[in-house]
Each structure stands twice: as C-alpha cells, then as structure tokens.
Amino acid sequence: MSNLLTEKNNGHISSDSSMSKMSTSTKARDNVFSRREIEGMLAEDKLIIIVDRNVLRLDAWIKYHPGGDMAIKHMIGKDATDEVNALHSQEARDRMIKFKIGRVEGRWTNFLPPIQGGKFRSLIENEFEEEDLMSSELSSEEISAPPSPIFEAEDERLGLRRRLSVSTIASAVSAIPSTEDKENKPRTYVIDARTQEEIEMDSVNYPPLDAEHQEYVTKKYRELNLRIRAAGLYNCNYKAYAIEISRYSLFFGLFLFFLKHSWFCTSAFFLGCFWHQLVFSAHDAGHMGITHNYQIDTTIGMIIADYLGGLSLGWWKRSHNVHHIVTNAPEHDPDIELMPFFALSHRFFSSLRSTYYDRIMDYDAVAQVTVKYQHYLYYPILLFGRFNLYFLSWEHIIVGRGPKHGAGWWHRWFEFAGHIFFWIWFGYGVVWCSIPTWFNRVVFVLISHMVTSPLHVQITLSHYAMSTADLGPLESFPQKMLRTTMDVDCPEWLDFFHGGLQFQAIHHLYPRIPRHNLRKTQQFVREFCEDVKIPYAVFTFYDGNKEVIGRLADVARQAKLLEECRKACAADPHMH
C-alpha cells in the first residue's frame, strides 16, 4: 500500500515538475528580445533568425536541415519570413515553432549575416567601450550596419555616379604593385569604383531601401501570394505530367530503337533529349512541387536525377537553395561561381572567397586568358556542362555534404546506389556492351551529352545578364529576386522545350508553384511589379542570349583593359 502511495506521489510530483517545465518553456517563448539582445546572441555564434516576428534559435536544427546548412547561415540575424515561406511547406513551417525562444516587436531591421561578413558586439562590454559608445551617440543599428555605399545619403550617392573611363582605371592601377608580388592583388579603388557605380544604377532603377518602401513591397508580395493560392495555382496539374511521361517514354523508346539498329548518333541524340526533358521533373520534385510531400517528392527526384540521369539531386538541392537566397551574389551564389571559365563581374578579378565552396576563386593565369574570351567560349563550354555536373555530384556524395541526420539521413546512400545503377545501365550496358568501337563510343557519349546543353543555356540565361550588385541586408526578398532574375518570353507551344524554366523570375518569387502553372501566374506578377514600381525583366530567347553575351563581353573588355594597365605599370618605372 505504501509503495502504491509512493508511486502515486512520485507520479504527482513528476506531473507537477513536467507542468512546471512546460510553464517555464512557455514563458521563455514569450520573451521579447531587443535588437541589442539579438546582437549579443549573434556575437556568441548562436544561430538566430526571425520568422513572423518569432525569434528562432537553430543551433540544434542546422545539422538536420534537409536543405543543407548553407541556406540557414545566409539568414542568420535577418527576418527570414519570406524566404522560409517561399521554400518550405506549411507543415515544415509549423514544426519550426519548437525552436522559438522568444519574439521581437515592431519591424525587424536585418543584420548582415556572419557568413557575409557581419560583425557583432557582445552584451558583456567593459566600461571604456560603453563610455565610447555613449559619447559617440550611435545606436545599435548604426554600429552594426554593414559598411556598404548604399547606406550613404541620397545626394552623396548620386553625386558620385559616373562611368569609369580608361584614364580612371589607368590612374587607379598606377598605384597597384606588380603582379609578381603574390601578396598584392589588383583591387581596392578599381573594384570599389565599379561596384559603387553598379549599386548606384540599381538604386535609381529600383525602389529605395528605406523601411517605408521595402515594407510596401513585402506587404504587396504577401498579398499576391494569397491571391495566387486562392486561384489554385499551387495545385499540381497531373494531366501535364501524363503528357510529359509520354514524351519521356517516346524519347527513351527512340533511343533504344536506334541503338538496336546501330544508328548510334541518332540514338545518342534521343537519349540526350530524354535527359534534357527529364531534368525539368527532377527540378519540380526538388522543390516539392509534385506531391508536396518531402519524402515522396525527394524520392521521385532522386530516381529521376540519380538512377536515370547520373546526377545528384542532393547536390542540386544544397546548391540550389543557396542560389534562391543569395541570387547572383559573386561571393555566395554557387550558380555564378564558375572561375576560371566565366566571370560575371569585375569583382572576380580580385580572387574572391566563395562562402559556398569555402575557397578562394583564384583569378589565376588560366582565368586571365579564358575570361578575356568568355563571350566566345560561352556556348562551347556549355556543350560540356554535363561532365562538370558528374564531378560535382560525385564530390557531394563522397564527401558527404548532404544531411547526415534527421529526415534526409538515408539520401546519401540512396543516391550512391543510384549512381552505381546509372553507370551499370549506361556506362556498361549501353556504351560498353552495345557499341562495338571506341570511336563510336566516344561520339555517342559526346552527342548524348551535348544535346543537353540547351538546358545549361536556359538556366544561365535568366541570371547572367542581371545585376550582381549587393544592395545590403535591407533589400526585401521579392525586390532582390526581381533585380537579379529575368524571364524569357516564348510561344506557349514552346513551353515544353524550356520546361517552365523560362519563368525564372516568377519561380524565384514563388519556388513551390508547379512549373505548369507559372505561365498563368505571369499576369499576377506583372500587376505586382507595376504596383510596387519594380521593373519586370522579360526578353525573348534571342534577345536574352544577346544580353548574356553582351554582359560577358563587357566583363571581358574590363579584363583586357586591366591587363593592359598592369603591363603599362610594370613597364614604366615611374608608375611603381
């Protein structure tokens, strides 16, 4: 009897303890944090983001995040509401609440994330530092603001606006030491002046970065999302997939038919068509745009990408999520970090450090040659793009850059099996066993892979001609997406060729809208852009290619000019 009472009492005590802990936890989640307190936590390397004014601490979650750690790191210290809503399902957003440690009141002013160079003050400061801060009469917001030209006064910025002339570059380069000294790099004034010019151009063409304008853009963007959802454009059109599966089957059947009859070049062409079209569905699955279920869509995507195409969906998702957050940022976006082959900005001349690859992108001897002719090499290099994707895929799987814990722990091994399966059926079964001579094998592989090159053109087309300027952390998510992305105009009957990727600007605004609905979404986005006074960049396929080649040629000319100036400096002893 006494044992039973003890058990009951223990149970009662345990229940009270549990309720007490729950009450404490609930109170903690109601904490209202000041900006200064958030800064202090960031100074302690805590992973803090703001979502719907809730303060989330993600230290314990980051290693479980199926989309990779890099996407989270670029949101630290920022209001990530729009990015989170754009890239996650409602179920995932609901689960995030368990990481809530408090909330903020009023509009949140973003910090520059640590991975992008943000610096923060600890809450514990000595008396001398406190006195200095008080005497300088600077607020926390002013102290923590990133050192960017975009935060200067409007009249001062506009007064600095100018086009760089040859004499400007020459005079700047005159102070640059010889390139033989590896410790000195040709940057500072030349790079800063050109970057300043690009920032000023974007500042004129897009809404100002003050709170009033950016809040209005964000408000209208969220209202547009509700209109799109009410119109049913988030619902997947499965009839369209029935048509696509028929197309995939036709291409694969023709590949097998001509392979059996030893028409190897024709067979390779249809295999390339099969791969080219198949990637569009893998893209849908990667964004959970088919069933909207994470595990089901990821499995579909891995079967398509890994087992049928030999590419890693996990690599693509990790890279692509970062691309969707820091689009066209030279130091951060892996989709434009293509040294030594292409440089989309003069800033690559200074050997930038990639935060994604965690290495210096050297502007070395090879880059100094290829970049000068990149507008001529653009299409030839893209012909071999698929081979680079094999390398990146294997690197991702072998190094194990994907999630090792949580819902995605098994993806690495499923992908590893998929790549073995691919090289057995394609490498051994098709190339080795079905094609008799080495010459025909090499031709078959080249044709089948080069036929997929329009995909690489389509992907690069939407970003390579757009802005690479960084306007700082105060720019709203929708404005940044529209400033760095263009759409491609084409007849509706050609949508199958572009696979929906011609609507990249719309896709970047709302990544989880199924691509078959993007054309219907276009009118909504046009109205939004007119309302918030943001230019909606849309070009024909031909004009878009001209824009890209023009951008590459412009950077190539800068590279040639820089080289000529450096040679002049080296030859003239008075310029040392």
C-alpha positions as CSV (number, residue, x, y, z in Angstrom):
1,M,0.0,0.0,0.0
2,S,2.8,2.4,0.9
3,N,4.6,1.5,-2.3
4,L,1.4,2.3,-4.2
5,L,1.1,5.7,-2.4
6,T,4.8,6.4,-3.1
7,E,4.2,5.6,-6.8
8,K,1.2,7.9,-6.8
9,N,3.1,10.7,-5.0
10,N,6.0,10.3,-7.3
11,G,3.7,10.4,-10.3
12,H,2.1,13.6,-8.8
13,I,5.5,15.1,-8.3
14,S,6.6,14.2,-11.8
15,S,3.4,15.6,-13.2
16,D,3.9,18.9,-11.3
17,S,7.5,19.0,-12.4
18,S,6.5,18.4,-16.0
19,M,3.9,21.2,-15.8
20,S,6.4,23.5,-14.2
21,K,8.9,22.9,-17.0
22,M,6.2,23.4,-19.6
23,S,5.2,26.6,-18.0
24,T,8.8,27.8,-17.9
25,S,9.2,26.9,-21.5
26,T,6.1,28.7,-22.5
27,K,7.2,31.8,-20.6
28,A,10.6,31.7,-22.3
29,R,8.9,31.6,-25.7
30,D,7.1,34.8,-24.8
31,N,10.3,36.7,-24.1
32,V,10.5,39.9,-26.0
33,F,14.1,40.5,-27.2
34,S,15.5,43.8,-28.1
35,R,17.8,44.3,-31.2
36,R,20.7,44.7,-28.8
37,E,20.0,41.3,-27.1
38,I,19.8,39.6,-30.5
39,E,23.1,41.1,-31.5
40,G,24.6,39.8,-28.3
41,M,23.4,36.3,-29.1
42,L,24.8,36.6,-32.6
43,A,28.2,37.6,-31.1
44,E,28.1,34.3,-29.2
45,D,27.7,32.5,-32.5
46,K,24.1,31.5,-31.8
47,L,22.1,30.8,-35.0
48,I,19.2,33.2,-34.7
49,I,16.7,34.0,-37.4
50,I,13.4,35.9,-37.3
51,V,10.2,34.4,-38.8
52,D,6.9,36.2,-38.4
53,R,8.4,38.1,-35.5
54,N,9.3,34.9,-33.7
55,V,12.9,34.5,-32.7
56,L,14.1,31.0,-33.7
57,R,17.4,29.5,-32.5
58,L,18.5,26.9,-34.9
59,D,21.8,25.6,-33.4
60,A,20.3,22.2,-32.7
61,W,18.5,22.0,-36.0
62,I,21.1,23.1,-38.6
63,K,22.7,19.6,-38.9
64,Y,19.2,18.1,-39.5
65,H,18.1,20.6,-42.1
66,P,17.4,18.7,-45.3
67,G,18.1,21.8,-47.5
68,G,21.7,22.0,-46.1
69,D,23.4,24.2,-43.6
70,M,24.4,27.0,-46.0
71,A,20.9,28.2,-46.7
72,I,20.4,28.7,-42.9
73,K,23.7,30.5,-42.5
74,H,22.7,33.2,-45.0
75,M,19.6,34.0,-43.0
76,I,21.3,34.5,-39.6
77,G,20.3,37.8,-38.0
78,K,17.7,38.5,-40.6
79,D,13.9,38.4,-41.0
80,A,13.7,35.2,-43.0
81,T,9.9,35.1,-43.2
82,D,9.6,35.4,-46.9
83,E,12.5,33.1,-47.7
84,V,11.1,30.5,-45.3
85,N,7.6,30.7,-46.6
86,A,8.8,30.5,-50.2
87,L,10.9,27.4,-49.8
88,H,9.0,25.4,-47.1
89,S,5.7,23.6,-46.8
90,Q,3.1,24.7,-44.3
91,E,3.9,21.5,-42.3
92,A,7.6,22.4,-42.1
93,R,6.8,26.0,-41.0
94,D,4.5,24.7,-38.3
95,R,7.3,22.5,-36.9
96,M,9.7,25.5,-36.7
97,I,7.8,26.9,-33.7
98,K,9.5,24.4,-31.4
99,F,12.7,26.3,-32.0
100,K,11.2,29.6,-30.8
101,I,12.9,31.2,-27.9
102,G,11.0,34.5,-27.9
103,R,9.8,37.2,-30.1
104,V,10.5,40.8,-31.3
105,E,8.1,43.7,-31.5
106,G,7.8,46.0,-34.5
107,R,9.6,45.8,-37.8
108,W,12.9,44.0,-37.7
109,T,15.9,45.6,-39.3
110,N,18.2,43.0,-40.7
111,F,21.8,42.4,-39.6
112,L,24.4,41.3,-42.1
113,P,24.8,37.5,-41.6
114,P,28.1,36.4,-40.1
115,I,28.9,34.3,-43.2
116,Q,28.6,37.5,-45.3
117,G,30.9,39.5,-43.0
118,G,28.6,40.7,-40.3
119,K,30.3,41.8,-37.1
120,F,28.5,41.9,-33.7
121,R,29.1,43.3,-30.2
122,S,28.9,41.1,-27.2
123,L,26.5,42.1,-24.4
124,I,29.4,42.0,-22.0
125,E,31.5,45.1,-22.6
126,N,33.9,46.9,-20.4
127,E,33.3,50.4,-19.1
128,F,35.6,52.1,-21.6
129,E,33.8,50.6,-24.5
130,E,30.4,51.6,-23.1
131,E,31.6,55.2,-22.5
132,D,32.9,55.4,-26.0
133,L,29.6,54.2,-27.4
134,M,27.6,56.7,-25.3
135,S,29.8,59.6,-26.2
136,S,29.6,58.8,-29.9
137,E,25.8,58.7,-29.5
138,L,25.5,55.8,-32.0
139,S,22.6,53.4,-31.8
140,S,23.0,49.6,-32.0
141,E,21.6,49.7,-35.5
142,E,24.2,52.2,-36.7
143,I,27.1,50.4,-35.1
144,S,26.1,47.0,-36.6
145,A,25.2,48.4,-40.1
146,P,27.3,46.8,-42.8
147,P,29.9,49.1,-44.5
148,S,28.1,49.4,-47.8
149,P,27.9,52.5,-50.1
150,I,24.2,52.0,-50.4
151,F,23.7,53.4,-46.9
152,E,25.2,56.8,-47.8
153,A,23.0,59.9,-48.2
154,E,21.0,60.0,-51.4
155,D,22.5,63.3,-52.6
156,E,26.1,62.0,-51.9
157,R,25.4,58.7,-53.7
158,L,24.0,60.4,-56.8
159,G,26.9,62.9,-56.8
160,L,29.3,60.1,-57.1
161,R,27.6,58.5,-60.0
162,R,29.8,58.2,-63.1
163,R,31.1,55.9,-65.8
164,L,34.6,54.6,-65.4
165,S,36.9,55.8,-68.2
166,V,40.2,54.4,-69.4
167,S,42.0,57.2,-67.6
168,T,40.2,56.5,-64.3
169,I,41.2,52.8,-64.4
170,A,44.8,53.7,-65.5
171,S,45.2,56.2,-62.7
172,A,43.9,53.7,-60.2
173,V,46.1,50.8,-61.5
174,S,49.1,53.1,-61.3
175,A,49.1,52.6,-57.5
176,I,48.9,48.8,-57.8
177,P,52.1,46.8,-57.2
178,S,53.4,44.4,-59.8
179,T,51.6,41.1,-60.2
180,E,54.8,39.3,-59.5
181,D,54.2,40.1,-55.8
182,K,51.6,37.4,-55.0
183,E,50.7,39.1,-51.7
184,N,49.3,42.2,-53.6
185,K,46.2,41.9,-55.6
186,P,44.8,44.4,-58.2
187,R,41.7,45.6,-56.4
188,T,40.7,48.4,-53.9
189,Y,39.9,51.5,-55.9
190,V,39.2,49.9,-59.3
191,I,36.9,47.3,-57.9
192,D,35.2,49.6,-55.4
193,A,34.6,52.3,-58.0
194,R,32.9,49.9,-60.5
195,T,30.9,48.3,-57.7
196,Q,29.8,51.7,-56.5
197,E,28.6,52.5,-60.0
198,E,26.6,49.3,-60.2
199,I,25.0,49.9,-56.8
200,E,24.0,53.5,-57.8
201,M,22.5,52.3,-61.1
202,D,20.3,49.7,-59.2
203,S,19.4,52.4,-56.6
204,V,18.0,54.6,-59.4
205,N,16.0,51.8,-61.2
206,Y,14.5,50.1,-58.1
207,P,12.6,51.3,-55.1
208,P,14.6,52.9,-52.3
209,L,15.8,50.7,-49.4
210,D,14.1,52.7,-46.6
211,A,11.7,50.9,-44.4
212,E,8.6,52.5,-45.9
213,H,9.3,51.4,-49.5
214,Q,10.5,47.9,-48.6
215,E,7.6,47.3,-46.2
216,Y,5.2,48.2,-49.0
217,V,7.0,45.8,-51.4
218,T,6.9,43.0,-48.9
219,K,3.2,43.7,-48.0
220,K,2.2,43.5,-51.7
221,Y,4.3,40.4,-52.2
222,R,2.5,38.5,-49.4
223,E,-0.9,39.7,-50.6
224,L,0.0,38.4,-54.1
225,N,0.8,35.0,-52.6
226,L,-2.7,34.8,-51.1
227,R,-4.2,35.7,-54.5
228,I,-2.2,33.1,-56.3
229,R,-3.1,30.4,-53.7
230,A,-6.8,31.4,-54.0
231,A,-6.5,30.9,-57.7
232,G,-5.4,27.3,-57.2
233,L,-2.0,27.9,-58.8
234,Y,-0.2,25.9,-56.1
235,N,-2.2,22.8,-57.1
236,C,-0.2,20.4,-59.3
237,N,-1.6,19.7,-62.8
238,Y,-1.1,16.0,-63.0
239,K,-2.5,15.8,-66.6
240,A,0.5,17.8,-67.7
241,Y,2.7,15.1,-66.1
242,A,0.8,12.4,-68.0
243,I,1.8,14.2,-71.3
244,E,5.4,14.6,-70.1
245,I,5.7,10.9,-69.2
246,S,4.5,10.1,-72.7
247,R,7.2,12.4,-74.1
248,Y,9.9,10.9,-71.9
249,S,8.8,7.4,-73.0
250,L,8.9,8.4,-76.7
251,F,12.4,9.7,-76.5
252,F,13.7,6.7,-74.5
253,G,12.0,4.3,-76.9
254,L,13.6,6.0,-79.9
255,F,17.0,5.9,-78.2
256,L,16.6,2.1,-77.7
257,F,15.2,1.6,-81.2
258,F,18.1,3.3,-83.0
259,L,20.7,1.8,-80.6
260,K,19.4,-1.7,-81.5
261,H,19.7,-0.9,-85.2
262,S,23.3,0.6,-84.8
263,W,22.3,4.1,-85.6
264,F,24.5,5.3,-82.8
265,C,24.4,9.1,-83.5
266,T,20.7,9.2,-83.8
267,S,20.3,7.0,-80.7
268,A,22.6,9.4,-78.8
269,F,20.5,12.4,-79.9
270,F,17.3,10.9,-78.5
271,L,19.0,9.9,-75.2
272,G,20.1,13.5,-74.9
273,C,16.6,14.7,-75.5
274,F,15.4,12.2,-72.8
275,W,17.9,13.6,-70.3
276,H,17.1,17.2,-71.2
277,Q,13.4,16.8,-70.6
278,L,13.7,14.6,-67.6
279,V,15.6,17.3,-65.6
280,F,12.5,19.5,-65.5
281,S,10.6,17.0,-63.5
282,A,13.6,16.5,-61.2
283,H,13.5,20.2,-60.6
284,D,9.8,20.1,-59.7
285,A,10.5,17.2,-57.2
286,G,13.4,19.1,-55.7
287,H,11.0,22.0,-54.9
288,M,8.3,19.6,-53.6
289,G,6.1,20.7,-56.5
290,I,4.6,17.4,-57.5
291,T,3.0,15.7,-54.4
292,H,4.1,18.5,-51.9
293,N,5.3,15.7,-49.6
294,Y,9.0,16.0,-48.8
295,Q,9.9,12.3,-48.7
296,I,7.8,11.3,-51.7
297,D,9.0,14.2,-54.0
298,T,12.6,13.7,-52.9
299,T,12.5,10.0,-53.7
300,I,10.9,10.8,-57.2
301,G,13.6,13.4,-57.7
302,M,16.5,11.0,-56.8
303,I,15.1,8.3,-59.1
304,I,15.0,10.7,-62.0
305,A,18.3,12.5,-61.3
306,D,20.5,9.8,-59.9
307,Y,19.2,6.5,-61.3
308,L,18.2,7.8,-64.8
309,G,20.5,10.8,-65.2
310,G,23.6,10.1,-63.2
311,L,23.3,13.4,-61.3
312,S,22.9,14.1,-57.6
313,L,19.6,15.6,-56.5
314,G,21.1,16.2,-53.1
315,W,24.0,18.2,-54.5
316,W,21.5,20.2,-56.6
317,K,19.2,20.9,-53.6
318,R,22.0,22.1,-51.4
319,S,23.4,24.4,-54.1
320,H,20.0,25.5,-55.4
321,N,18.6,26.5,-52.0
322,V,21.6,28.8,-51.5
323,H,21.1,30.2,-55.1
324,H,17.5,31.0,-54.3
325,I,18.5,33.1,-51.2
326,V,21.7,34.9,-52.4
327,T,20.9,35.1,-56.1
328,N,23.7,36.5,-58.2
329,A,26.0,37.4,-55.3
330,P,29.5,36.7,-56.5
331,E,30.9,35.7,-53.1
332,H,27.9,33.5,-52.2
333,D,25.9,32.1,-55.1
334,P,27.4,28.9,-56.4
335,D,25.5,29.2,-59.7
336,I,27.7,32.1,-60.8
337,E,30.9,31.0,-59.3
338,L,32.4,29.5,-62.4
339,M,36.0,30.5,-62.3
340,P,38.3,30.0,-64.2
341,F,35.8,29.8,-67.1
342,F,33.4,32.7,-66.6
343,A,33.4,35.9,-64.6
344,L,30.1,37.7,-64.5
345,S,31.5,40.6,-62.5
346,H,34.8,42.6,-62.3
347,R,34.8,41.6,-58.7
348,F,36.1,38.1,-59.6
349,F,39.3,39.9,-60.7
350,S,40.2,40.3,-57.0
351,S,40.2,36.5,-56.3
352,L,37.0,36.4,-54.2
353,R,36.5,33.8,-51.5
354,S,33.5,31.6,-52.1
355,T,31.5,31.1,-48.9
356,Y,29.7,28.1,-50.5
357,Y,32.9,26.3,-51.6
358,D,35.0,27.7,-48.8
359,R,37.9,28.5,-51.0
360,I,39.5,31.4,-53.0
361,M,38.3,31.6,-56.6
362,D,41.7,32.5,-58.0
363,Y,41.9,34.9,-60.8
364,D,44.9,32.9,-62.0
365,A,46.8,32.6,-65.3
366,V,44.1,30.3,-66.8
367,A,41.3,32.7,-65.8
368,Q,43.2,35.7,-67.1
369,V,43.1,34.0,-70.5
370,T,39.6,32.5,-70.6
371,V,37.8,35.5,-69.1
372,K,39.1,37.7,-71.9
373,Y,37.4,35.5,-74.5
374,Q,34.5,34.2,-72.4
375,H,31.8,35.7,-74.7
376,Y,33.3,33.5,-77.5
377,L,33.7,30.4,-75.2
378,Y,30.2,30.6,-73.6
379,Y,28.4,28.1,-75.9
380,P,31.4,25.8,-76.5
381,I,32.0,25.4,-72.7
382,L,28.3,24.8,-72.0
383,L,28.4,21.9,-74.5
384,F,30.5,20.1,-71.9
385,G,28.5,21.3,-68.9
386,R,27.1,17.9,-68.0
387,F,30.5,16.4,-67.4
388,N,31.1,19.0,-64.7
389,L,27.8,18.1,-63.1
390,Y,29.0,14.5,-62.8
391,F,32.1,15.7,-60.9
392,L,30.0,17.9,-58.6
393,S,27.5,15.1,-57.9
394,W,30.2,12.6,-57.0
395,E,32.0,15.1,-54.9
396,H,28.8,15.8,-52.9
397,I,28.1,12.1,-52.3
398,I,31.7,11.0,-51.5
399,V,32.5,14.0,-49.2
400,G,29.1,13.6,-47.6
401,R,27.9,17.2,-47.8
402,G,24.2,16.3,-47.6
403,P,22.2,15.8,-44.3
404,K,23.6,13.1,-42.1
405,H,20.8,13.2,-39.6
406,G,17.1,13.7,-39.5
407,A,14.6,13.0,-42.3
408,G,17.3,13.0,-45.0
409,W,20.0,10.8,-43.4
410,W,19.4,8.0,-45.9
411,H,19.6,10.1,-49.1
412,R,23.3,9.8,-49.4
413,W,23.2,6.0,-49.6
414,F,20.2,6.0,-51.9
415,E,22.0,8.4,-54.2
416,F,25.2,6.3,-54.0
417,A,23.2,3.2,-55.1
418,G,21.6,5.3,-57.9
419,H,24.9,6.4,-59.3
420,I,26.1,2.8,-59.4
421,F,22.9,1.8,-61.1
422,F,23.3,4.6,-63.7
423,W,26.8,3.7,-64.6
424,I,25.9,0.0,-64.9
425,W,23.0,0.6,-67.3
426,F,24.5,3.5,-69.2
427,G,28.3,3.1,-68.9
428,Y,28.4,-0.7,-69.1
429,G,25.1,-1.8,-70.7
430,V,24.9,0.9,-73.4
431,V,28.3,2.4,-74.1
432,W,30.5,-0.7,-73.5
433,C,28.3,-3.6,-74.4
434,S,26.0,-2.1,-77.1
435,I,28.5,0.0,-79.1
436,P,31.4,-2.0,-80.8
437,T,34.2,0.5,-81.4
438,W,35.9,3.2,-79.3
439,F,35.3,5.8,-81.9
440,N,31.5,5.2,-81.9
441,R,31.6,5.1,-78.1
442,V,33.2,8.5,-77.8
443,V,30.9,10.0,-80.4
444,F,27.9,8.5,-78.7
445,V,28.9,10.0,-75.3
446,L,29.7,13.4,-76.8
447,I,26.5,13.7,-78.7
448,S,24.2,12.5,-76.0
449,H,25.8,14.9,-73.5
450,M,26.0,17.9,-75.8
451,V,22.3,17.6,-76.8
452,T,21.5,18.6,-73.1
453,S,23.4,21.9,-73.5
454,P,20.3,24.0,-74.2
455,L,19.4,23.2,-70.6
456,H,22.6,25.0,-69.4
457,V,21.8,27.9,-71.7
458,Q,18.3,28.1,-70.3
459,I,19.5,28.1,-66.7
460,T,22.2,30.7,-67.2
461,L,20.1,32.9,-69.4
462,S,17.9,34.0,-66.5
463,H,20.7,35.4,-64.3
464,Y,23.9,36.0,-66.2
465,A,22.7,39.4,-67.7
466,M,21.2,40.6,-64.5
467,S,22.6,42.6,-61.6
468,T,25.4,41.2,-59.4
469,A,25.4,44.3,-57.1
470,D,24.9,43.8,-53.4
471,L,22.4,46.4,-52.0
472,G,22.8,45.1,-48.5
473,P,20.6,43.4,-45.9
474,L,17.8,46.0,-46.0
475,E,16.6,44.9,-49.5
476,S,13.4,42.9,-49.4
477,F,13.3,39.3,-50.7
478,P,10.9,40.0,-53.7
479,Q,12.9,43.0,-54.8
480,K,16.2,41.1,-54.8
481,M,14.7,38.2,-56.8
482,L,13.3,40.5,-59.5
483,R,16.5,42.6,-59.6
484,T,18.7,39.5,-60.2
485,T,16.5,37.4,-62.4
486,M,14.9,37.7,-65.9
487,D,12.1,35.8,-67.6
488,V,12.2,34.5,-71.2
489,D,9.3,35.1,-73.5
490,C,8.2,32.4,-75.9
491,P,5.1,31.0,-77.5
492,E,3.0,28.7,-75.4
493,W,3.6,25.7,-77.7
494,L,7.4,26.0,-76.9
495,D,6.9,25.7,-73.2
496,F,7.9,22.0,-73.4
497,F,11.3,22.9,-74.7
498,H,12.0,25.4,-71.9
499,G,10.3,23.2,-69.3
500,G,8.9,26.1,-67.4
501,L,12.4,27.4,-66.6
502,Q,11.8,30.4,-68.8
503,F,9.7,31.9,-66.0
504,Q,12.7,32.1,-63.6
505,A,11.7,35.4,-62.1
506,I,8.3,34.1,-61.2
507,H,9.8,30.9,-60.0
508,H,12.2,32.7,-57.7
509,L,9.4,34.7,-56.2
510,Y,7.3,31.5,-55.5
511,P,9.6,28.4,-55.9
512,R,6.9,25.9,-54.9
513,I,4.4,26.8,-57.6
514,P,4.3,23.9,-60.0
515,R,6.0,25.0,-63.2
516,H,3.0,24.1,-65.4
517,N,1.2,26.9,-63.6
518,L,3.9,29.6,-64.0
519,R,2.5,31.0,-67.3
520,K,-0.8,31.5,-65.6
521,T,1.0,33.2,-62.7
522,Q,2.7,35.7,-65.0
523,Q,-0.1,38.2,-65.2
524,F,-0.4,38.3,-61.4
525,V,3.3,39.1,-61.2
526,R,3.1,41.8,-63.9
527,E,0.4,43.6,-61.9
528,F,2.5,43.3,-58.8
529,C,5.6,44.8,-60.5
530,E,3.6,47.7,-61.8
531,D,2.1,48.3,-58.4
532,V,5.4,48.4,-56.5
533,K,7.4,50.1,-59.3
534,I,9.9,47.2,-59.8
535,P,11.0,46.5,-63.4
536,Y,9.9,43.1,-64.6
537,A,12.7,41.9,-66.9
538,V,11.5,39.7,-69.7
539,F,13.3,39.1,-73.0
540,T,12.8,36.8,-76.0
541,F,15.1,33.8,-76.1
542,Y,17.2,35.6,-78.8
543,D,17.4,38.9,-77.0
544,G,18.1,37.1,-73.7
545,N,21.1,35.4,-75.3
546,K,22.3,38.8,-76.7
547,E,22.1,40.3,-73.2
548,V,24.1,37.5,-71.7
549,I,26.8,37.6,-74.4
550,G,26.9,41.4,-74.0
551,R,27.5,41.1,-70.3
552,L,30.2,38.5,-70.8
553,A,31.8,40.7,-73.4
554,D,31.7,43.8,-71.2
555,V,33.5,41.9,-68.3
556,A,36.0,40.5,-70.9
557,R,36.8,44.1,-72.0
558,Q,37.4,45.1,-68.4
559,A,39.7,42.2,-68.0
560,K,41.7,43.2,-71.1
561,L,41.9,46.8,-70.0
562,L,43.0,45.8,-66.6
563,E,45.8,43.6,-68.1
564,E,46.9,46.4,-70.4
565,C,47.1,48.8,-67.5
566,R,49.0,46.4,-65.3
567,K,51.5,45.8,-68.2
568,A,51.9,49.6,-68.6
569,C,52.5,49.9,-64.9
570,A,55.1,47.2,-64.9
571,A,56.9,48.7,-67.9
572,D,57.0,52.3,-66.6
573,P,59.4,52.7,-63.6
574,H,57.8,56.0,-62.7
575,M,54.4,54.2,-62.0
576,H,55.8,51.9,-59.3
